[in-house]
Amino acid sequence: MARSLFDESEDANRRTAQPLAARMRPTSLDEFAGQQQFLGEGKLLRRLLKADRLGSVIFYGPPGSGKTTLARLLASESRSAFRQLSAVTSGVKDLRELLDDARDRLAASGEKTLLFIDEIHRFNKAQQDALLPDVEEGVVTLVGATTENPFFTVNSALVSRSRVFQFEPLSEDDIKSLVRRALADRDRGFGAIDVRLDDDALDFLAKVSDGDARRALGALEVGVLSSDERPLHFTRALAEESVQRKAVQYDRDGDQHYDAASALIKSIRGSDPDAAMYWLARMLEGGEDVRFLTRRLVILASEDVGNADPHALPLAVAAMQACEFVGLPECQLTLAQATAYLACAPKSNAATVAIGEARKDVREGRLLPVPVHLRDKHYAGAARLGHGEGYAYAHEHDDGVAAQDYLGVDREYYRPVERGFEQELARRLESIRERLRVAKTT
């Protein structure tokens, strides 16, 4: 059907009302910024499209990384009708109506339907289950988008029938490219306006957007439209005025909680107090439970510092008690002090490895009888069984070490490292073990 002038006028009006980020959505895969790890030439998603074997997919990643935009492009590339639902506002009835419509379209014209479901993790199990038959039969090509790890939050049956693509935040170079394109495009962007963007203003927009294209383009739009100056000199100061402070994206019960906690622990373990301080700040700003943080620090003091610095554990325990007593906001100082100390402390996981190996031996059935001389003799009849006979009392021997067999087999679990206080323990233990080995052979 031919389009009328009224249709074109209405489209133009709608485009004018759209924010810059919406107007600048790419119209082809070549315009799409980022995600080259799966969308680049020769990568999996690009190969699936070329082979017309897209199938159902789940897009997992942060806001503003292009999930919705790419879904629209996939519909165009696969010559499918694009239909969209929000899991936040749609119910099973809406879903069934859309699936019925897709089934009718496929039967009548052979046209496929790409069903894009935003925030798919918000669908309950019944809603997700309702999708399965039509996904399996190919009635719809499902593209689910989520900011939460789908392996935790999406029905496992649905995940198993879909390819999962993880989106990364856009790089600063990607953001800069999008901003420049918006300034040059006369139809969709600000190409008709004389805007001179300073390099430091562009650097600021790229950095402060945290990989979110919408945020960078939104700040550019605010700066351009709020200024009457023409030609417009877009300075760093104007960029700063145009950017609103972004709320910390942090879900205490979801992926970000576990990822940030992992980054904090690995930074402390890796002896980087600066990285550790950032991840601690990220969790505190996101409203993380202080008790969770202090528990992790106490565990780390034993797991990763151990006897390389025996002061680490009592310090972590003291920090836990102080945080319980003081509370936020002041206990952030205690957490920072403990985090910095643990990050800078010498590291040893010798005790962690030792208990792990010992428990493995027990679990795998290597059960050793208690040597007779070590058995309890404080009950009637123990002497008749010989329990405790021949036991050497350690405090009656030189250096408090009694040369006797305590295990019954030759096995070493604890192997001190040559760092911190464990260096001294290693030298002391070498002498002790030599005396114990002599006792085992006599």
Sequence and secondary structure as in RCSB ss.txt:
>XXXX:A:sequence
MARSLFDESEDANRRTAQPLAARMRPTSLDEFAGQQQFLGEGKLLRRLLKADRLGSVIFYGPPGSGKTTLARLLA
SESRSAFRQLSAVTSGVKDLRELLDDARDRLAASGEKTLLFIDEIHRFNKAQQDALLPDVEEGVVTLVGATTENP
FFTVNSALVSRSRVFQFEPLSEDDIKSLVRRALADRDRGFGAIDVRLDDDALDFLAKVSDGDARRALGALEVGVL
SSDERPLHFTRALAEESVQRKAVQYDRDGDQHYDAASALIKSIRGSDPDAAMYWLARMLEGGEDVRFLTRRLVIL
ASEDVGNADPHALPLAVAAMQACEFVGLPECQLTLAQATAYLACAPKSNAATVAIGEARKDVREGRLLPVPVHLR
DKHYAGAARLGHGEGYAYAHEHDDGVAAQDYLGVDREYYRPVERGFEQELARRLESIRERLRVAKTT
>XXXX:A:secstr
    HHHHHHHHHHHHHS HHHHT  SSGGG  S HHHHSTTSHHHHHHHTT    EEEE  TTSSHHHHHHHHH
HHTTEEEEEEETTT  HHHHHHHHHHHHHHHHHH  EEEEEEETGGGS HHHHHHHHHHHHTTSEEEEEEESS H
HHHS HHHHHTSEEEE     HHHHHHHHHHHHH TTTSSTTS EEE HHHHHHHHHHTTT HHHHHHHHHHHHH
T   SSEEE HHHHHHH         TTSHHHHHHHHHHHHHHHTT HHHHHHHHHHHHHTT  HHHHHHHHHHH
IIIIIGGGSTTHHHHHHHHHHHHHHH TTTHHHHHHHHHHHHHHS    HHHHHHHHHHHHHHTT      GGGS
   STTTGGGTTTTT   GGGSGGG   S SSSS        SSTTHHHHHHHHHHHHHHHHHHHH 
